[in-house]
Amino acid sequence: MAFFPAVFWLLVAAVEAIKNPIISGWNPDPSILRVGNEYYISTSSFEYFPGTPIYKSTDLANWELFSHAQTGPDDVQLYGTPTGAGVWAPTLSYINGRYYLASMTRWTYDPVARVWPRVYFSSSPDLIHWSKPTWCEPWGIDPSLFQDPKDGKVYLNLMAPNNNADRLWGIYQCEVSLQTGNCIGEYIPLWNGTLPHNSSARDEGPKMFVKDGYYYLLIAEGGTDDLHRSTIARSDSPKGPWTPAPNNPILFNGAYGFDNLTVQSTGHATFVETPDGDWYAAFLARRKVNGTSPLGRETFLTTVTWKDGWPILNDGKPILLSESFGKTPNQKYPPAPFKDTFAISQGPDASWYQLRVPYTTNYQTGRTKSSKHGSTSSSGITFSPNVFGLSDRDTPAAILRKQKSLNMTFSATLLPVAGSLGYRQSVGISAYLSELQHQDIGIRGCVNATGMCFYSTLITNGTSTSNQVPLNSTTIPDNITLHIRVTPLKYSLGYSIGSKAAVWMAEIASSWLAFAPANWFVFSGASFALFASGNGNPWPYNAPKVGFKEVNEVYYDENIPDHDVWN
């Protein structure tokens, strides 16, 4: 399966210091915070649950998933939420000895329903145990909390419209009560950025900080696609007036051509200072592969130096994948293989998600089974399937993990089943982007035939293409593994039986995992799903239990070029 340009087969030199992306797979809108010698980054989670992942690092290069900010239905309500909506753009702050996370929830983006995004904040002593949300009075997106070190006042900064008629978006602010979320000071506009301020303006992601007596307001502009960038202004007061930097935009790979460099959509930055006085910027960016980005927006990092009171990112150069920087130890790349046997009865690994907020129990892990010798523990995940599938805007019996590499294999071994499935019952794995775009392989009752079949289904712009191969068994044996092989330009779906070579049933261009159909939005990236479904019907009471014994991910060197040129 040779899919790479020749350069891909070159040996990779050892990574020196920090290499981008620092958090691979879709992790957009990063907010970085240092407390003591530890760094934390929060990112958007959209319709996935639990919400708002928080990553931790001690060296800025190697990051681990530490916690989630929304872990229960009281924390966030995502019922019927479409792809692209949900929990957006969190910002971490440390105020009066507590961690604060400001974020917003957009239940839908239906303009007829007039359901507008609402902002809120929660607090925590340890980034693990979070308070219930405090809903804020203004509505908008991308909120952040800033405490003025001079007088202790706390300000809510956010992207909001000027009113509910014109809806010209800009950056707004008020002094806010941490107890009620209400404005306790004047609600004022701050700065409209550097681009024309009209109905298409998207000044967003405000981050405020103080350095050398100046208040700095760092924002994103240009939308979240090719025109995305970071700009900055400063003032003697947190309320302005604001003086833009002479070198704006301070981060914008699109300046070198939208179809030139691989790294694009650079923006939504947050600054952090190390204990040694070095400055860095965490930001989102896409890795364009032949024009599209199946991993979505990932978390990147670059250096910040200061000249005449203004920041210079990456020494004024474009962000390149081949470049490393910083004073930290080498990153571990490619990552070690991932394996999950679902042996913990409390649930799967923290990196698994469900779609929207689950309101029924639809899986069980680490089950114990009884025998004549007593109870023994067993691994695996068993689903309790419902009527919903991955195409429904609800919570199917499925768990998902973010795709972390452009060159990897995702494999899932099925639990044995002593019974047959009907054509309405399915169990499988998926390369999943949204309810509108997912590519599946699994086992179900054969369509227009007897017995059970392996099947694959590809969805492209609403068109579904299916294929099936007889399993030639009335049960699911214990040696069947489903595979998704990912390369930068293609996804291949297959299965293997025992030690036999994989049989590849379908393949699809990676671009189909990178964009939404017309009139829809998708702000996440590709994930891998395990699922089981009654596909519109309740799972029969006498149907067999289905699930997976284990999941394995193997990562390979990516060697993505600095320029988006593919032969």
Disulfide bonds with the S-S distance in Angstrom:
Cys174-Cys183 2.22
Cys446-Cys453 2.00
